[in-house]
Amino acid sequence: MSVQDTEDFGAENLSEKSRMIPSLPPYDMDDQLLPREPRSAWCCFVWTLVVVTMNSLVFFINFLLMLIIFTIVLLPTIVVVYFGFQCHSQVLHSAARYCKSILDDNSSSALIILGFVIMSPLIVVAMAIYCSLARRLHLFMCFQPYSRAVYKGVKWRWYEEGGLCGCAKGWNAQVKAWSRAFGFKVVCPGPDFAMLAKTVLSLGLWLQFAVGQNTPERGPQLSVSNSEGDLLFLLDSSGSVSYYEFSRVKEFMWDLVQPFTFGPKDVQTSIIHISTTPTMEFPFDRYLSSGTLQQAIRDTRQLMGDTNTGKALSYAKEKFFSDEAGARPDVPKVLVWVTDGFSTDDISEPMQLLKDMGVTVFIVSTGRGNYLELSAAASQPPEKHLHFVDVDDLPIITKELRDAILDVIQANRLHAVDITSSSFRLMWPKLLSQETGYYTLEYAPTDDLARKRTKQVSGAHTSIMLSNLAPETTYEVALIPESNVHYFPPQTTRVTTLAEEISPAQVLISESGPHSFHVSWAPTLDNVIGYQILYGPLPGNSAKLLEVDGKHNSTVVENLAPNTTYLVTVTATYKSGKERSLSAKACTQEEGSKVRHLRFEDMGPNTLKASWDAADGKVLGYRVRCRRQTGPSSVISVSPQIHSVLLTDLASGTTNKVCVKPMYKNQPGKRLCRMVHMQPATEAQEYKHRQRA
C-alpha cells in the first residue's frame, strides 16, 4: 500500500493558472436561497402587467436609440441612393435641373450602386456604436425577470455592471450558479458572441448585395398580353437628326414596346426610315420575341439624307397592308411617327389616306414643328395622339403613349376612335367574313332613342366611320353579327362626341420678315363662310382689314414697317351670323437682320472657331447653336461686340451643323446655318490653320 503525498492548496502555493480560475459565488441567504412566498393570482396578474410595461418601455428606448443611430450613420447612403433613384429615367425621373445637367441614367446607376456598396460597412459601424452606447447606459440590464411577478420579496435590483455586449463577471457567475433556484434562465451574450453576431450580419448583408448585383439594371417590366395589332414606327433617319438624338429615340422605341407580347397572334412591329428614299428596317413578322426585337432596334443604323416624310407615308401605306411585309389584314393598325418637326415634302394627303384606311396615328415631335400641321396629321383628338417633348425627356411620355396604343390594340370588343364633335370611327374584332354573314349597326342618342339609325355592314369589315352627329352627345351603339353559321352575341358601347369646334381656336404667326409675316389659324370648319384679318401697329389707332374665304386657313400680311409690333385679330363669320375672334401679337424683323459670311477655322483636334460678320440694326447679342452629329447639341450666347466663338468636342469624321442668329429687342433675327465636316484624325507633321466654308 503506497502512501500518496498531498499538496497544500493554500494561497501561497497556487499556480499562476490556478489564480485565473474564478472563485465560487458567495452565498447570499437573504436574496438567493431563502424560499419565496408565491403571490396570489390577482397579485401575480398585476405584477405581470407592471413587469411587461417596464420591459416594453426599456425595449422602446432601445429601439428608439437604435433608430436614431442607424439614421445618422446611414445618412450618406440614404442621400446617395435617393438622388440616384430620383434622377434615373426608369424610376422617378425628376425634372430637377441637376438631373438634366449632371445626372444622366449612367450617373444615377453609379450612385445607386455606390449607395448599396457603402451600406454594409455603415450598418456594421452603426451596430458597433449602438452596442457601445447600450453597454455604457446598461439599458438591457433594466429588463426585469418574470419571477418578480410570481414571488414576493424579490428586491428591485438595478444591476450596476454589465451591458448589452457583456455581463458583469460577478453577476454573470452568480446567475449561472443560482438561477435554477427560481426556475428561470437568464442568458447574457459575451463579447465573443457579439463579435460573431457582427460578422454574421456583415457577411449576410454582403451576400445579399452580391446576389442583388446579378439582377438587371432595370426592374421587371409588367407584361402586356391579350393584345393584337401591327405597330409601325416611322423613324426620322435623315441628316437633320444627330446621332445622339437618333440613339435616344431608339431607346424610347424599345422602352415603349418592351412589355408587349410578340407573335403571330399578338403584337408585330416594324420600322420604316424617313430619308431620301424610304426603307423598311425589317418586316412585321421577322422578330417575334422581345430579345430578338430589342437587338434589332439596337442594330438599327441612321441612313441620313433628306426628310421626305410624305414619300415615307406613302410607302408605309403600301407596307401596312402587304403580305410581303408580314402585315395582317384583320388586326388594328397603329403608326407612331417620331420626328424633329420638319419635312421637305407634303404629308397631309398620304397621312389622311392612312387614317381613312383605319390606321391610328400617333406623333411624337422632338423639335419645334408646326402644331397646326401636326395636329391635323395625328388622329383625333390631338391631346391624346400628339406629343411635343425634348429628346432627353422622351421617357416622360412612354407610359401615357403605351396606354393610348393599348386602347387601340387591346380592345377585343366594339370601341370608338378618332372621336370629334360630329363623328367617330367604330372598330371591332373580326367575327364574320364576306361569306359567313354581315353586321347590323344601330346607334341613337341616349336621350332620344326614337331617333335610332341603322346601317348594314359587310362581314369583311372591322370598322366604320359615323358622321353628321350632334356635338356633346352620348350615343348608344349596338353591333349585331348576322350569320347562319355561328352565333355571336351583340356588342354594345357608349360614345360621347366632343364639344362643337370653334374657329379660330389657334392663331399662329410665322415666316416673319421686315415687311411681312404669315398668319394661320385652325380649325377650318364647314359652317364658316369667311374670315376677317384686322391688323395694326402697337401702340397706335390705325388698322387695316383683309378678307379671306372660309375654305382657307392662312394668309400673308404685307407692306409692314420693319422692327414693329402688330396686333393681329382673326374673326370667323359663321353661316348663322355669329362671329368669333382671336388675337395674337406679331413682330416684323429689322432690315437686314441676318448675319453674313459664316466662316470656320480649324484650331486643333476636335476644336473649331466659328466667326461671322455683324448683322444690321440694334443687335442685342448673338446665339450660336452647334448641332453635333455625335453627342448633345450646345447653345452659346455672346454679346453684340463678339463675332466669333470656339466650338469644342467635335468628333473626327463627323458632319456638324452650326447656326448663328442675331437677337433683337422684339424677336430673333434670321439664322444663318452651315454644315462643317471634321476631317478624320491623322498624324500632323506641322500645325496649320485651315479655313472651312
C-alpha positions in Angstrom: 0.0 0.0 0.0 1.6 3.1 -1.1 1.3 6.4 0.5 0.5 9.4 -1.6 1.6 12.9 -0.6 -1.0 15.6 -0.5 -0.4 19.2 -1.6 -1.4 22.2 0.5 -3.8 24.3 -1.6 -3.0 27.4 0.4 -3.0 30.7 -1.3 0.8 30.9 -1.2 1.1 27.7 -3.3 -1.4 28.5 -6.1 0.0 28.4 -9.6 -0.5 31.3 -11.9 -3.0 29.3 -13.9 -4.9 28.5 -10.8 -5.2 32.1 -9.9 -7.2 32.7 -13.1 -10.0 30.3 -12.1 -12.8 32.4 -10.6 -14.0 31.5 -7.1 -17.5 30.3 -6.4 -20.1 33.0 -6.0 -20.8 34.0 -2.4 -23.9 32.8 -0.8 -26.5 35.4 -0.3 -29.0 33.9 2.1 -31.3 36.9 2.0 -31.7 37.1 -1.8 -30.9 33.8 -3.3 -31.6 30.7 -1.2 -34.4 31.6 1.1 -37.7 30.1 -0.2 -40.1 32.7 -1.6 -43.8 33.1 -0.9 -45.8 32.8 -4.1 -48.1 35.7 -4.9 -51.9 35.3 -5.3 -53.4 35.0 -8.7 -54.6 38.6 -8.9 -51.4 40.0 -7.4 -49.4 37.9 -9.9 -51.5 39.3 -12.7 -51.0 42.9 -11.6 -47.2 42.4 -11.2 -47.1 40.8 -14.6 -48.6 43.9 -16.1 -46.0 46.0 -14.3 -43.1 43.9 -15.4 -44.4 43.7 -19.0 -44.9 47.5 -19.1 -41.4 48.2 -17.8 -39.8 45.8 -20.2 -41.8 47.3 -23.1 -40.6 50.7 -22.1 -37.0 49.6 -22.0 -37.4 47.9 -25.4 -38.9 51.1 -26.9 -35.9 53.1 -25.5 -33.5 50.6 -27.1 -35.4 50.6 -30.4 -35.5 54.5 -30.5 -31.8 54.7 -29.7 -31.0 52.2 -32.5 -33.2 54.0 -35.0 -31.5 57.4 -34.3 -28.0 55.9 -34.5 -28.8 54.0 -37.7 -30.4 57.0 -39.3 -27.4 59.2 -38.6 -24.8 56.7 -39.7 -26.7 55.6 -42.8 -27.5 59.2 -43.9 -24.7 59.2 -46.6 -26.0 56.1 -48.3 -29.6 57.3 -48.0 -28.8 60.5 -49.7 -26.7 58.9 -52.5 -29.4 56.2 -53.3 -32.2 58.9 -53.1 -30.6 61.1 -55.8 -29.8 58.0 -57.9 -33.4 56.9 -57.9 -34.8 60.4 -58.3 -32.8 61.2 -61.5 -33.0 57.8 -63.2 -35.4 57.8 -66.1 -36.8 54.3 -65.2 -37.6 55.2 -61.6 -38.8 58.7 -60.5 -37.2 60.7 -63.4 -37.3 64.1 -61.6 -37.4 67.2 -63.8 -35.0 69.0 -61.4 -32.2 71.0 -63.1 -29.4 68.9 -61.6 -30.9 65.8 -63.0 -30.9 67.2 -66.5 -27.5 68.8 -66.4 -25.4 66.5 -64.2 -27.1 63.1 -63.5 -28.0 61.0 -66.6 -29.0 57.4 -66.4 -25.4 56.1 -66.2 -24.5 58.5 -63.4 -27.7 57.7 -61.5 -27.0 54.0 -61.8 -23.5 54.6 -60.5 -24.9 56.5 -57.5 -27.3 53.6 -56.7 -24.6 51.0 -56.8 -22.3 53.2 -54.7 -25.0 53.6 -52.1 -25.6 49.9 -51.7 -21.8 49.2 -51.6 -21.2 51.5 -48.6 -24.4 50.4 -46.9 -22.9 47.1 -45.4 -19.9 48.7 -43.6 -22.0 51.5 -42.4 -24.5 49.1 -40.9 -21.7 47.3 -39.0 -20.4 50.7 -37.8 -23.9 51.7 -36.6 -24.3 48.4 -34.8 -21.0 48.8 -33.0 -21.9 52.3 -31.9 -25.2 51.1 -30.6 -23.6 48.2 -28.7 -21.1 50.5 -27.1 -23.7 53.1 -26.1 -26.1 50.4 -24.8 -23.2 48.9 -22.7 -22.5 52.3 -21.1 -26.1 53.0 -20.3 -26.8 49.5 -19.1 -30.1 49.5 -21.0 -30.6 45.8 -21.3 -29.9 45.4 -17.6 -33.2 47.2 -16.9 -35.2 44.2 -18.1 -36.9 42.5 -15.1 -37.4 38.7 -14.9 -40.8 37.1 -14.7 -40.1 35.7 -11.3 -40.6 39.1 -9.8 -44.3 38.8 -10.7 -44.5 35.3 -9.3 -42.8 35.6 -5.9 -42.9 38.1 -3.1 -39.9 39.7 -1.5 -37.7 39.8 -4.6 -36.0 43.2 -4.5 -35.8 45.5 -7.4 -32.3 45.1 -8.5 -30.8 47.6 -10.9 -27.6 45.9 -12.0 -24.7 48.3 -11.9 -22.4 46.2 -14.0 -22.5 44.7 -17.4 -24.1 45.9 -20.6 -25.5 44.8 -23.9 -22.4 43.1 -25.2 -21.0 41.7 -21.9 -22.4 41.0 -18.4 -20.7 41.7 -15.1 -18.4 38.9 -14.1 -19.7 38.6 -10.6 -23.4 38.9 -11.6 -22.9 36.6 -14.5 -21.3 33.9 -12.4 -23.9 34.2 -9.6 -26.8 33.9 -12.1 -25.2 30.9 -13.7 -24.8 29.3 -10.3 -28.2 30.0 -8.7 -30.7 30.7 -11.5 -32.1 27.3 -11.1 -33.4 28.2 -7.6 -36.1 30.4 -9.2 -36.8 28.3 -12.2 -35.8 30.8 -14.8 -32.8 31.3 -17.0 -31.0 34.5 -18.0 -28.6 34.4 -20.9 -26.3 37.4 -21.4 -24.1 37.3 -24.5 -20.4 37.8 -24.1 -18.0 39.8 -26.3 -17.2 36.8 -28.4 -20.9 36.2 -29.2 -21.3 39.9 -30.1 -18.3 39.8 -32.5 -19.7 36.6 -34.1 -23.1 38.3 -34.5 -21.5 41.3 -36.2 -19.5 39.1 -38.5 -22.6 37.0 -39.5 -24.6 40.2 -40.1 -21.9 41.7 -42.2 -21.5 38.5 -44.3 -25.2 38.3 -44.7 -25.5 41.8 -46.0 -22.6 41.4 -48.4 -24.1 38.2 -49.7 -27.5 39.9 -50.2 -25.7 42.7 -52.1 -23.7 40.3 -54.2 -26.9 38.4 -55.2 -28.5 41.8 -56.0 -25.8 42.6 -58.5 -27.0 39.7 -60.7 -30.4 41.4 -61.2 -30.9 43.6 -64.3 -30.3 47.3 -64.1 -34.0 48.0 -64.7 -36.7 46.4 -62.6 -39.0 43.8 -64.0 -41.5 45.1 -66.6 -45.1 44.2 -66.5 -46.1 42.0 -69.4 -49.0 43.1 -71.6 -51.0 40.3 -73.0 -54.3 39.9 -74.7 -53.4 42.5 -77.4 -53.2 42.1 -81.1 -52.1 44.6 -83.7 -49.5 45.8 -86.2 -47.3 48.6 -84.8 -45.2 50.6 -87.3 -42.6 53.1 -86.3 -42.0 55.9 -88.8 -38.4 56.8 -87.7 -36.8 60.1 -88.8 -33.4 58.8 -90.1 -32.5 61.9 -92.1 -29.5 64.2 -91.7 -31.5 66.7 -89.7 -31.3 64.3 -86.7 -28.0 64.0 -84.8 -26.5 60.6 -83.9 -27.2 61.4 -80.2 -30.9 62.1 -80.9 -31.2 59.0 -83.0 -29.9 56.8 -80.2 -32.2 58.4 -77.7 -35.2 57.7 -80.0 -34.1 54.0 -80.3 -34.1 53.7 -76.5 -37.5 55.3 -76.4 -38.9 52.8 -79.0 -37.7 49.8 -77.1 -39.0 51.1 -73.7 -42.4 51.7 -75.4 -42.8 48.1 -76.7 -40.9 46.2 -74.1 -44.0 45.0 -72.1 -45.8 43.8 -75.2 -46.1 40.1 -76.2 -44.9 39.5 -79.7 -46.2 36.8 -82.0 -48.5 35.9 -85.0 -51.5 36.2 -82.6 -50.1 39.1 -80.6 -48.3 42.3 -81.5 -46.0 42.6 -84.5 -43.6 45.6 -85.1 -41.8 47.1 -88.0 -39.7 50.2 -88.7 -39.6 52.4 -91.8 -36.8 55.0 -92.1 -37.6 58.6 -93.3 -34.8 59.5 -95.6 -34.3 60.5 -99.3 -35.8 57.1 -100.2 -37.9 55.3 -97.5 -36.6 52.0 -96.3 -38.1 49.2 -94.2 -35.7 48.1 -91.5 -37.4 44.7 -91.0 -40.9 43.3 -91.8 -43.6 42.8 -89.2 -43.3 39.1 -88.9 -39.5 38.8 -88.6 -38.9 39.3 -84.9 -41.5 37.5 -82.7 -39.7 37.7 -79.3 -38.6 40.5 -77.0 -34.9 39.6 -77.1 -34.6 39.5 -80.9 -36.6 42.6 -81.3 -34.5 44.5 -78.8 -31.3 43.6 -80.6 -32.9 44.5 -83.9 -33.7 48.0 -82.6 -30.2 48.4 -81.2 -28.7 47.4 -84.5 -30.8 50.0 -86.5 -28.5 52.5 -88.2 -29.2 56.0 -89.3 -29.4 56.5 -93.1 -29.0 60.3 -93.3 -30.4 62.0 -96.4 -33.4 64.3 -96.9 -36.5 64.3 -94.7 -39.1 63.0 -97.3 -41.8 62.2 -94.8 -44.6 62.3 -97.4 -42.9 59.7 -99.5 -42.3 57.6 -96.4 -46.0 57.8 -95.5 -47.0 56.6 -99.0 -44.5 53.7 -98.6 -46.0 52.9 -95.2 -49.5 52.7 -96.7 -48.3 50.0 -99.0 -46.5 48.0 -96.4 -49.2 48.3 -93.7 -51.5 46.1 -95.8 -48.9 44.0 -97.6 -48.5 40.2 -97.0 -44.9 40.7 -98.3 -44.2 42.9 -95.3 -45.7 40.5 -92.8 -48.8 42.7 -92.1 -52.1 41.0 -91.1 -55.3 42.1 -92.8 -57.8 42.0 -89.9 -55.9 43.5 -86.9 -55.7 47.1 -85.6 -53.1 49.2 -87.3 -51.0 51.8 -85.3 -48.5 54.2 -86.7 -46.0 56.0 -84.4 -44.2 58.8 -86.2 -41.2 60.1 -84.3 -40.0 63.4 -85.9 -37.9 66.5 -85.2 -40.8 68.5 -86.7 -39.6 69.2 -90.3 -40.5 67.6 -93.6 -39.3 68.5 -97.1 -42.5 67.3 -98.8 -46.2 67.4 -98.2 -47.6 64.9 -95.6 -51.3 65.9 -95.4 -52.6 63.7 -98.3 -50.8 60.4 -97.6 -51.5 60.8 -93.9 -55.2 61.3 -94.5 -55.3 58.2 -96.7 -53.7 56.1 -93.9 -56.3 57.3 -91.4 -59.1 56.7 -93.9 -57.9 53.1 -94.1 -58.3 52.7 -90.3 -54.8 53.4 -89.1 -54.5 55.2 -85.8 -51.7 57.8 -86.0 -49.6 58.9 -83.0 -47.0 61.7 -83.5 -44.0 62.4 -81.2 -42.2 65.7 -82.1 -38.8 66.2 -80.6 -38.3 69.6 -82.3 -40.4 72.7 -82.7 -42.6 71.7 -85.6 -45.8 73.2 -86.8 -48.5 72.5 -84.3 -51.3 73.1 -86.8 -49.8 70.8 -89.4 -49.0 68.0 -86.9 -52.3 68.2 -85.0 -54.1 67.8 -88.4 -51.9 64.8 -89.2 -52.4 63.0 -85.9 -55.6 61.0 -85.1 -58.2 62.9 -83.2 -58.2 64.2 -80.5 -54.7 65.6 -80.8 -54.4 65.9 -77.0 -54.2 62.1 -76.9 -52.3 61.4 -80.2 -49.8 64.3 -80.4 -46.8 64.8 -78.1 -44.2 67.6 -78.1 -41.2 66.7 -75.9 -37.5 67.2 -75.8 -35.4 64.2 -76.9 -33.9 63.8 -73.4 -37.4 63.8 -71.9 -38.9 61.0 -74.0 -39.3 58.7 -71.0 -41.8 61.1 -69.6 -44.5 60.2 -72.2 -43.6 56.5 -72.5 -46.4 55.2 -70.3 -49.0 57.6 -71.5 -48.3 56.7 -75.1 -48.2 53.0 -74.4 -51.6 53.1 -72.7 -53.1 55.0 -75.6 -51.7 52.4 -78.0 -53.2 49.6 -75.8 -56.6 51.3 -76.1 -56.4 50.5 -79.8 -54.7 47.1 -79.9 -56.0 45.6 -76.7 -59.7 46.2 -77.3 -61.4 42.9 -78.2 -64.8 44.5 -78.3 -66.6 47.2 -80.1 -64.9 50.6 -79.4 -64.6 54.1 -80.8 -61.6 56.0 -82.0 -61.0 59.3 -83.8 -63.8 61.0 -81.8 -64.6 64.5 -82.9 -67.6 66.8 -82.4 -69.5 65.4 -85.3 -68.1 61.9 -86.0 -66.2 58.9 -84.6 -64.9 55.7 -86.0 -66.2 52.3 -84.7 -63.8 49.3 -84.6 -64.4 45.7 -83.6 -62.6 42.3 -83.8 -63.1 40.2 -86.9 -66.1 37.9 -86.2 -67.5 37.2 -89.7 -66.3 37.2 -93.3 -67.8 38.1 -96.6 -69.2 34.6 -97.0 -70.4 33.9 -93.4 -72.7 36.9 -92.8 -73.0 40.7 -92.2 -73.3 43.2 -89.4 -76.3 45.3 -88.4 -75.2 48.6 -86.8 -77.7 50.6 -84.7 -77.0 53.9 -83.0 -79.1 56.6 -81.4 -78.7 59.5 -78.8 -79.3 58.2 -75.3 -81.8 60.9 -74.5 -83.8 60.2 -77.7 -83.7 56.5 -78.6 -86.5 57.0 -81.1 -84.0 58.7 -83.5 -82.3 55.3 -83.9 -80.4 54.9 -87.2 -79.5 51.5 -88.8 -76.7 50.6 -91.1 -75.8 47.3 -92.7 -72.0 46.5 -92.9 -70.3 43.7 -94.8 -68.9 40.8 -92.8 -65.4 41.6 -94.2 -65.3 45.0 -92.5 -64.0 45.6 -89.0 -64.5 49.4 -88.8 -66.9 52.1 -90.0 -66.9 55.9 -89.7 -70.1 57.6 -88.4 -70.5 61.2 -89.3 -73.1 64.0 -89.1 -73.5 63.6 -85.4 -74.5 66.1 -82.8 -71.8 67.7 -80.6 -71.5 66.8 -76.9 -74.0 64.0 -77.3 -73.8 60.4 -75.9 -74.8 57.7 -78.4 -75.9 54.1 -77.7 -74.2 51.9 -80.3 -75.1 48.2 -80.9 -73.3 45.9 -83.4 -75.3 42.8 -84.2 -73.5 40.0 -86.1 -75.9 38.3 -88.5 -74.8 34.8 -89.5 -76.3 31.4 -90.3 -73.0 29.6 -89.4 -72.2 30.8 -85.9 -74.0 32.8 -83.2 -72.2 35.9 -81.9 -73.9 38.0 -79.2 -74.4 41.7 -79.9 -71.8 44.1 -78.8 -72.7 47.5 -77.4 -70.9 50.6 -76.3 -71.5 54.3 -75.5 -69.6 57.1 -77.2 -69.8 60.8 -76.4 -68.9 63.3 -79.1 -66.7 66.2 -78.3 -67.8 69.8 -77.8 -68.6 71.8 -81.0 -65.4 73.1 -82.6 -65.0 76.8 -82.8 -62.8 78.7 -85.1 -60.4 80.3 -84.8 -59.2 78.3 -81.7 -55.5 78.9 -82.5 -53.6 81.7 -84.3 -50.0 81.2 -85.4 -47.6 83.8 -86.7 -44.7 82.5 -88.8 -42.2 83.4 -91.5 -41.8 86.9 -90.2 -39.7 89.4 -92.3 -39.0 93.1 -92.3 -42.2 93.9 -94.3 -44.4 90.8 -93.9 -45.4 87.8 -91.9 -47.6 84.7 -92.3 -50.8 84.3 -90.3 -52.6 80.9 -90.0 -55.4 79.6 -87.8 -57.2 76.4 -87.0 -59.5 74.6 -87.3 -61.2 75.1 -90.7 -64.9 74.4 -90.4 -67.6 73.9 -93.0 -70.1 76.3 -91.3 -67.7 79.3 -91.5 -68.3 81.4 -94.6 -65.3 83.7 -94.3 -62.5 85.3 -92.1 -61.5 88.9 -91.5 -57.9 89.7 -90.5 -57.6 93.0 -88.7 -54.0 94.2 -88.0 -52.4 97.4 -86.9 -49.2 98.6 -85.1 -48.8 98.8 -81.4 -49.2 101.4 -80.0 -51.5 103.1 -82.5 -55.1 103.6 -83.6 -54.7 102.7 -87.3 -55.7 99.3 -88.6 -56.2 97.5 -91.9 -58.5 94.7 -92.9 -58.0 91.6 -95.0 -60.8 89.2 -96.0 -60.2 85.5 -96.6 -62.5 82.8 -97.9 -63.8 80.3 -95.4 -62.1 77.4 -97.1 -58.6 78.8 -96.3 -56.8 78.9 -93.0 -53.8 81.2 -93.7 -52.8 84.4 -95.5 -49.7 86.7 -95.8 -49.9 90.2 -94.4 -47.6 92.6 -96.4 -46.5 96.2 -96.7 -45.5 96.4 -93.0 -42.9 98.6 -91.2 -39.7 96.8 -90.0 -39.0 96.2 -86.3 -42.6 96.9 -85.4 -45.1 95.0 -83.2 -48.5 94.4 -84.6 -51.8 93.3 -83.1 -53.5 90.7 -85.4 -57.1 89.7 -84.9 -58.7 86.9 -86.8 -62.6 86.9 -86.9 -64.6 84.0 -88.2 -68.1 84.7 -89.6 -70.5 81.7 -89.3 -73.4 80.9 -91.6 -75.7 81.5 -88.6 -74.4 85.1 -88.4 -72.3 84.6 -85.3 -68.8 85.8 -85.1 -65.8 84.7 -83.1 -62.4 86.5 -82.8 -59.0 85.6 -81.6 -55.9 87.9 -81.4 -52.2 87.5 -81.4 -49.1 89.7 -81.5 -46.7 89.7 -84.4 -43.3 91.4 -84.8 -41.5 92.3 -88.0 -37.8 91.9 -88.2 -35.0 94.5 -88.6 -33.8 95.4 -92.0 -31.0 93.1 -92.9 -31.5 91.1 -89.7 -29.2 88.3 -90.7 -25.6 87.6 -90.2 -23.4 87.2 -93.2 -20.3 85.2 -94.2 -20.2 82.5 -91.6 -16.7 81.1 -91.6 -14.9 78.2 -89.8 -11.2 77.9 -88.8 -9.6 74.7 -87.5 -8.0 75.3 -84.1 -6.8 71.8 -83.4 -8.2 68.3 -82.7 -11.9 68.4 -82.2 -11.9 72.2 -82.0 -13.3 74.8 -84.4 -13.6 78.5 -84.4 -16.8 80.0 -86.0 -16.8 83.7 -87.0 -19.3 85.9 -88.8 -19.9 89.5 -89.9 -22.1 91.7 -87.8 -25.8 91.9 -88.6 -27.6 95.2 -89.3 -29.7 97.1 -86.8 -29.6 97.3 -83.0 -28.4 93.8 -82.2 -28.6 92.8 -78.5 -26.4 89.7 -79.0 -25.9 86.6 -81.0 -26.9 83.0 -80.3 -24.8 80.2 -81.7 -26.2 76.7 -81.9 -24.0 73.7 -82.7 -25.9 70.5 -83.6 -23.3 67.7 -83.3 -23.6 64.5 -85.3 -22.5 62.6 -82.3 -23.2 64.0 -78.8 -25.7 66.6 -77.5 -26.3 70.0 -79.1 -25.0 73.1 -77.5 -26.1 76.8 -77.5 -23.8 79.7 -76.8 -24.9 83.3 -76.3 -22.5 86.2 -76.8 -22.6 90.0 -76.6 -23.1 92.1 -79.8 -19.4 93.1 -79.9 -18.3 89.5 -80.2 -18.4 87.9 -83.6 -16.7 84.5 -83.1 -16.9 81.5 -80.7 -14.8 78.4 -80.1 -16.6 75.1 -80.6 -15.1 72.0 -78.9 -15.8 68.3 -78.6 -16.4 67.9 -82.3 -15.6 64.3 -83.1 -13.3 63.5 -86.0 -15.0 62.3 -89.2 -18.4 63.9 -88.3 -20.6 66.4 -90.0 -22.0 69.1 -87.7 -24.5 71.9 -88.2 -23.7 75.4 -86.9 -26.3 78.2 -86.9 -25.8 81.9 -85.8 -28.8 84.0 -85.1 -28.9 87.8 -84.2 -31.1 88.7 -81.2 -33.2 91.9 -81.3 -35.5 93.6 -78.8 -38.7 92.3 -80.3 -37.7 89.0 -81.7 -34.8 87.0 -83.0 -33.5 87.7 -86.5 -33.0 85.2 -89.3 -30.4 82.5 -88.6 -27.6 81.5 -90.9 -26.6 77.9 -90.9 -23.6 76.0 -92.4 -22.6 72.3 -92.3 -19.0 71.7 -91.3 -17.1 68.4 -91.7 -14.4 67.4 -89.3 -11.6 65.6 -91.1 -10.6 62.2 -89.6 -7.7 62.3 -87.2 -4.2 61.9 -88.9 -0.6 62.3 -87.7 0.1 66.0 -88.1 3.6 66.9 -89.2 3.1 70.5 -88.5 0.3 72.6 -87.2 -1.6 74.6 -89.8 -4.7 76.7 -89.7 -7.2 75.5 -92.3 -10.2 77.5 -93.5 -13.5 75.9 -93.9 -16.6 77.4 -95.5 
